[in-house]
Amino acid sequence: MIQTFDLKKYYQITEGIIVKALDGVSLTVKKGEFISVMGPSGSGKTTLLNMIGALDTPTSGEVYINGINIAHMNDEERTYM
């Protein structure tokens, strides 16, 4: 199962300008389910998948894979999860 709770990813572009790529995304994908992620260019689709795939870390919020918070795993543990 994949779960995200209040997932946020902010990028500071320049002084005073922050881009909110993800702003509070919560979702649950149960074992065996298929989903699609749709939206216009720049809406955060790739950022969301990078968070779920442990390729990037969120500004805040949590990502759980099979009940394990991947934020508490080191690089090697995330590679073999």
TIRO-2110 file (N, C-alpha, C; in Angstrom, 1 decimal):
// TIRO-2110
0.8, -1.2, 0.0, N, 1, A
0.0, 0.0, 0.0, CA, 1, A
0.9, 1.2, 0.0, C, 1, A
0.4, 2.3, -0.7, N, 2, A
1.1, 3.5, -0.7, CA, 2, A
0.2, 4.6, -0.1, C, 2, A
0.7, 5.4, 0.8, N, 3, A
-0.1, 6.4, 1.4, CA, 3, A
0.8, 7.7, 1.5, C, 3, A
0.2, 8.8, 1.2, N, 4, A
0.8, 10.1, 1.5, CA, 4, A
-0.1, 10.9, 2.4, C, 4, A
0.5, 11.7, 3.3, N, 5, A
-0.3, 12.5, 4.2, CA, 5, A
0.2, 14.0, 4.1, C, 5, A
-0.6, 14.9, 3.6, N, 6, A
-0.3, 16.3, 3.6, CA, 6, A
1.0, 16.6, 3.0, C, 6, A
1.3, 15.9, 1.9, N, 7, A
2.6, 16.0, 1.2, CA, 7, A
2.8, 17.4, 0.6, C, 7, A
3.9, 18.0, 0.9, N, 8, A
4.2, 19.4, 0.3, CA, 8, A
5.6, 19.4, -0.2, C, 8, A
5.8, 20.0, -1.3, N, 9, A
7.2, 20.2, -1.9, CA, 9, A
7.2, 21.7, -2.4, C, 9, A
8.0, 22.5, -1.8, N, 10, A
8.2, 23.9, -2.1, CA, 10, A
9.6, 24.1, -2.6, C, 10, A
9.7, 24.9, -3.7, N, 11, A
11.0, 25.3, -4.2, CA, 11, A
11.1, 26.8, -4.1, C, 11, A
12.2, 27.3, -3.6, N, 12, A
12.5, 28.7, -3.5, CA, 12, A
13.3, 29.1, -4.8, C, 12, A
12.6, 29.8, -5.7, N, 13, A
13.2, 30.2, -7.0, CA, 13, A
14.2, 31.3, -6.8, C, 13, A
13.7, 32.4, -6.3, N, 14, A
14.6, 33.5, -6.0, CA, 14, A
14.1, 34.1, -4.6, C, 14, A
14.7, 35.1, -4.1, N, 15, A
14.4, 35.7, -2.9, CA, 15, A
12.9, 36.1, -2.9, C, 15, A
12.1, 35.6, -2.0, N, 16, A
10.7, 35.9, -2.0, CA, 16, A
9.8, 35.2, -2.9, C, 16, A
10.3, 34.4, -3.8, N, 17, A
9.4, 33.7, -4.7, CA, 17, A
9.5, 32.2, -4.5, C, 17, A
8.4, 31.6, -4.0, N, 18, A
8.4, 30.2, -3.7, CA, 18, A
7.3, 29.5, -4.7, C, 18, A
7.7, 28.4, -5.3, N, 19, A
6.8, 27.6, -6.1, CA, 19, A
6.4, 26.4, -5.3, C, 19, A
5.1, 26.2, -5.2, N, 20, A
4.5, 25.1, -4.5, CA, 20, A
4.2, 24.0, -5.5, C, 20, A
5.1, 23.1, -5.7, N, 21, A
4.9, 22.0, -6.6, CA, 21, A
3.8, 21.0, -6.1, C, 21, A
3.8, 20.8, -4.8, N, 22, A
2.8, 20.0, -4.1, CA, 22, A
2.4, 20.8, -2.9, C, 22, A
1.1, 20.8, -2.7, N, 23, A
0.6, 21.6, -1.5, CA, 23, A
-0.5, 20.9, -0.8, C, 23, A
-0.1, 19.9, 0.0, N, 24, A
-1.0, 19.2, 0.8, CA, 24, A
-1.7, 18.0, 0.2, C, 24, A
-0.9, 17.1, -0.5, N, 25, A
-1.5, 16.0, -1.2, CA, 25, A
-1.6, 14.8, -0.3, C, 25, A
-2.8, 14.2, -0.1, N, 26, A
-3.0, 13.0, 0.6, CA, 26, A
-3.7, 12.0, -0.3, C, 26, A
-3.1, 10.8, -0.3, N, 27, A
-3.8, 9.8, -1.1, CA, 27, A
-3.4, 8.4, -0.6, C, 27, A
-4.2, 7.4, -0.9, N, 28, A
-4.0, 6.0, -0.6, CA, 28, A
-4.2, 5.2, -1.8, C, 28, A
-3.2, 4.3, -2.1, N, 29, A
-3.3, 3.4, -3.2, CA, 29, A
-3.1, 2.0, -2.6, C, 29, A
-4.2, 1.2, -2.6, N, 30, A
-4.2, -0.1, -2.0, CA, 30, A
-3.5, -1.1, -2.9, C, 30, A
-3.0, -2.2, -2.3, N, 31, A
-2.4, -3.3, -3.0, CA, 31, A
-3.3, -3.8, -4.1, C, 31, A
-2.8, -3.9, -5.4, N, 32, A
-3.5, -4.4, -6.5, CA, 32, A
-4.3, -3.3, -7.3, C, 32, A
-4.4, -2.1, -6.7, N, 33, A
-5.0, -1.0, -7.4, CA, 33, A
-4.1, -0.4, -8.5, C, 33, A
-4.7, 0.1, -9.5, N, 34, A
-4.1, 0.8, -10.6, CA, 34, A
-4.6, 2.3, -10.6, C, 34, A
-3.7, 3.2, -10.7, N, 35, A
-4.1, 4.6, -10.7, CA, 35, A
-3.4, 5.3, -11.9, C, 35, A
-4.0, 6.4, -12.3, N, 36, A
-3.3, 7.3, -13.2, CA, 36, A
-3.2, 8.7, -12.6, C, 36, A
-2.1, 9.4, -12.9, N, 37, A
-1.9, 10.7, -12.4, CA, 37, A
-2.0, 11.7, -13.6, C, 37, A
-3.0, 12.5, -13.6, N, 38, A
-3.3, 13.4, -14.7, CA, 38, A
-3.3, 14.9, -14.3, C, 38, A
-2.9, 15.7, -15.1, N, 39, A
-2.9, 17.1, -14.9, CA, 39, A
-2.1, 17.9, -15.9, C, 39, A
-2.3, 19.2, -16.0, N, 40, A
-1.5, 20.0, -16.9, CA, 40, A
-0.1, 20.0, -16.6, C, 40, A
0.7, 20.4, -17.5, N, 41, A
2.2, 20.6, -17.3, CA, 41, A
2.4, 21.6, -16.2, C, 41, A
3.3, 21.2, -15.3, N, 42, A
3.6, 22.0, -14.1, CA, 42, A
2.7, 21.8, -12.9, C, 42, A
1.8, 20.8, -13.0, N, 43, A
0.9, 20.6, -11.9, CA, 43, A
1.4, 19.8, -10.7, C, 43, A
2.6, 19.2, -10.9, N, 44, A
3.2, 18.4, -9.8, CA, 44, A
3.2, 16.9, -9.9, C, 44, A
2.8, 16.4, -11.1, N, 45, A
2.7, 15.0, -11.3, CA, 45, A
4.1, 14.3, -11.1, C, 45, A
5.1, 14.8, -11.7, N, 46, A
6.4, 14.1, -11.6, CA, 46, A
6.9, 14.3, -10.2, C, 46, A
6.7, 15.4, -9.6, N, 47, A
7.1, 15.7, -8.2, CA, 47, A
6.5, 14.7, -7.3, C, 47, A
5.2, 14.4, -7.4, N, 48, A
4.5, 13.4, -6.6, CA, 48, A
5.1, 12.0, -6.8, C, 48, A
5.3, 11.6, -8.1, N, 49, A
5.9, 10.3, -8.3, CA, 49, A
7.3, 10.2, -7.8, C, 49, A
8.1, 11.3, -7.8, N, 50, A
9.4, 11.3, -7.2, CA, 50, A
9.4, 11.1, -5.7, C, 50, A
8.4, 11.7, -5.1, N, 51, A
8.2, 11.5, -3.6, CA, 51, A
7.9, 10.1, -3.3, C, 51, A
6.9, 9.5, -4.0, N, 52, A
6.5, 8.1, -3.8, CA, 52, A
7.6, 7.2, -4.1, C, 52, A
8.4, 7.4, -5.1, N, 53, A
9.5, 6.6, -5.5, CA, 53, A
10.8, 6.8, -4.7, C, 53, A
10.7, 7.6, -3.7, N, 54, A
11.9, 7.9, -2.8, CA, 54, A
13.0, 8.5, -3.5, C, 54, A
12.8, 9.2, -4.6, N, 55, A
13.8, 9.9, -5.4, CA, 55, A
14.1, 11.3, -4.9, C, 55, A
13.1, 11.8, -4.1, N, 56, A
13.2, 13.2, -3.6, CA, 56, A
12.5, 13.2, -2.2, C, 56, A
12.8, 14.2, -1.4, N, 57, A
12.2, 14.3, -0.1, CA, 57, A
11.2, 15.4, -0.1, C, 57, A
10.2, 15.3, 0.7, N, 58, A
9.2, 16.4, 0.7, CA, 58, A
9.6, 17.5, 1.6, C, 58, A
9.1, 18.7, 1.4, N, 59, A
9.3, 19.8, 2.3, CA, 59, A
8.6, 19.5, 3.6, C, 59, A
7.5, 18.9, 3.6, N, 60, A
6.8, 18.4, 4.8, CA, 60, A
5.8, 17.3, 4.3, C, 60, A
5.2, 16.6, 5.3, N, 61, A
4.3, 15.6, 5.0, CA, 61, A
5.0, 14.2, 5.1, C, 61, A
4.3, 13.2, 4.8, N, 62, A
4.8, 11.8, 5.0, CA, 62, A
4.4, 10.9, 3.8, C, 62, A
5.3, 10.0, 3.5, N, 63, A
5.1, 9.0, 2.5, CA, 63, A
5.3, 7.6, 3.2, C, 63, A
4.3, 6.7, 3.1, N, 64, A
4.4, 5.4, 3.6, CA, 64, A
4.3, 4.4, 2.5, C, 64, A
5.2, 3.4, 2.5, N, 65, A
5.1, 2.3, 1.6, CA, 65, A
4.9, 1.0, 2.5, C, 65, A
3.8, 0.3, 2.3, N, 66, A
3.5, -0.8, 3.2, CA, 66, A
3.7, -0.5, 4.7, C, 66, A
3.2, 0.6, 5.1, N, 67, A
3.2, 1.0, 6.5, CA, 67, A
4.5, 1.5, 7.0, C, 67, A
5.5, 1.7, 6.2, N, 68, A
6.8, 2.2, 6.6, CA, 68, A
7.0, 3.6, 6.1, C, 68, A
7.3, 4.5, 7.0, N, 69, A
7.6, 5.9, 6.6, CA, 69, A
9.0, 5.9, 6.0, C, 69, A
9.0, 6.2, 4.7, N, 70, A
10.3, 6.1, 4.0, CA, 70, A
11.3, 7.3, 4.3, C, 70, A
10.8, 8.3, 5.0, N, 71, A
11.7, 9.4, 5.5, CA, 71, A
12.7, 8.9, 6.5, C, 71, A
12.4, 7.8, 7.2, N, 72, A
13.3, 7.3, 8.2, CA, 72, A
14.2, 6.2, 7.7, C, 72, A
14.2, 6.0, 6.4, N, 73, A
15.1, 5.0, 5.8, CA, 73, A
16.3, 5.7, 5.2, C, 73, A
17.5, 5.0, 5.2, N, 74, A
18.6, 5.6, 4.5, CA, 74, A
18.6, 5.2, 3.1, C, 74, A
19.5, 5.7, 2.3, N, 75, A
19.5, 5.4, 0.8, CA, 75, A
19.5, 3.9, 0.5, C, 75, A
20.3, 3.2, 1.2, N, 76, A
20.4, 1.7, 0.9, CA, 76, A
19.0, 1.0, 1.2, C, 76, A
18.4, 1.4, 2.3, N, 77, A
17.1, 0.8, 2.6, CA, 77, A
16.0, 1.2, 1.6, C, 77, A
16.1, 2.4, 1.2, N, 78, A
15.1, 2.8, 0.2, CA, 78, A
15.3, 2.1, -1.2, C, 78, A
16.5, 1.8, -1.5, N, 79, A
16.8, 1.1, -2.7, CA, 79, A
16.2, -0.3, -2.8, C, 79, A
16.2, -1.0, -1.6, N, 80, A
15.8, -2.4, -1.6, CA, 80, A
14.4, -2.6, -1.0, C, 80, A
13.6, -1.5, -0.8, N, 81, A
12.3, -1.7, -0.2, CA, 81, A
11.3, -2.4, -1.1, C, 81, A
END
